[in-house]
Amino acid sequence: MLLHSDQLSDTIAVVVSGAVSVHTCNKAKKNLRSFRNTLYPGESIGDAPLRLIIPADKVGQVFFELRAAVDSDVLLIKKDDVPSILENEIRALMTSRIIPL
């Protein structure tokens, strides 16, 4: 197992290389897993989007697992890091695209 839903509550996982499969698991029957999707480089997932793939009445009964389908690299971005990442990206874009007239 690569990541469990408890680890994704404030994190976005971005697949950098390889392939990662998304599974849902029933809390009462931990061995009962359902394949939901495969993520490829450039695709991302976090707890909120994962919860869209199950019915609302099952949210408390189901948890998620991300499993590497092949050797994979995954970038984890914490919610608290997003503002500084965006700020740095905006500054880089402004520096490279603004020209004096």
WOPEZI-V693776 format. One record per pair of residues at least 12 apart in sequence whose ideal C-beta (glycine too) atoms are under 10 Angstrom apart, sorted by the first residue. I is the first residue (numbers start at 0). J is the second residue. If there is no record, write none. Layout:
BEGIN
i = {I,I}
j = {J,J}
END
This chain:
BEGIN
i = {0,0,0,0,0,0,1,1,1,1,1,1,1,1,1,2,2,2,2,2,2,2,2,2,2,3,3,3,3,3,4,4,4,4,4,4,4,4,4,4,4,5,5,5,6,6,6,6,6,7,7,7,7,7,7,7,7,7,7,8,8,8,8,9,9,9,9,9,9,9,10,10,10,10,10,10,10,10,10,11,11,11,11,11,11,11,11,11,11,11,11,11,12,12,12,12,12,12,12,12,12,12,12,12,13,13,13,13,13,13,13,13,13,13,13,13,14,14,14,14,14,14,14,14,14,14,14,14,14,14,15,15,15,15,15,15,16,16,16,16,16,16,16,16,17,17,17,17,17,17,17,17,17,17,18,18,18,18,18,18,18,18,18,18,18,19,19,19,19,19,19,19,19,19,19,19,19,19,19,19,20,20,20,20,20,20,20,20,20,20,20,20,20,21,21,21,21,21,21,21,21,21,21,21,21,21,21,22,22,22,22,22,22,22,22,23,23,23,23,23,23,23,23,23,23,24,24,24,24,24,25,25,25,25,26,26,26,26,26,27,27,28,29,32,32,33,33,33,34,35,35,35,35,35,36,36,37,37,38,38,38,38,39,39,40,40,43,43,43,44,44,44,45,45,45,46,49,49,49,49,49,50}
j = {22,24,64,65,66,67,19,20,64,65,66,67,68,71,73,19,21,44,63,64,65,66,67,73,75,24,62,63,64,65,23,24,45,46,49,50,61,62,63,64,65,46,62,63,46,63,64,65,75,44,45,46,47,48,49,63,64,65,75,45,46,47,78,45,46,76,77,78,79,80,44,45,46,75,76,77,78,79,80,43,44,45,46,47,48,74,75,76,77,78,80,81,38,42,43,44,45,46,49,65,73,74,75,76,38,40,41,42,43,44,45,72,73,74,75,76,37,38,39,40,41,42,43,44,65,67,71,72,73,74,40,41,71,72,73,74,39,40,41,69,70,71,72,73,38,39,40,67,68,69,70,71,72,73,37,38,39,40,42,66,67,68,69,70,71,36,37,38,39,40,42,44,65,66,67,68,69,71,72,73,32,34,35,36,37,38,64,65,66,67,68,69,71,33,34,35,36,37,38,44,48,49,52,63,64,65,66,34,35,36,62,63,64,65,66,35,49,52,53,57,60,61,62,63,64,60,61,62,63,64,57,60,61,62,57,59,60,61,62,60,61,60,62,64,66,52,53,61,66,49,52,53,63,64,49,52,66,68,65,68,71,73,68,71,71,72,73,74,76,63,65,73,75,76,78,63,61,62,63,64,65,63}
END
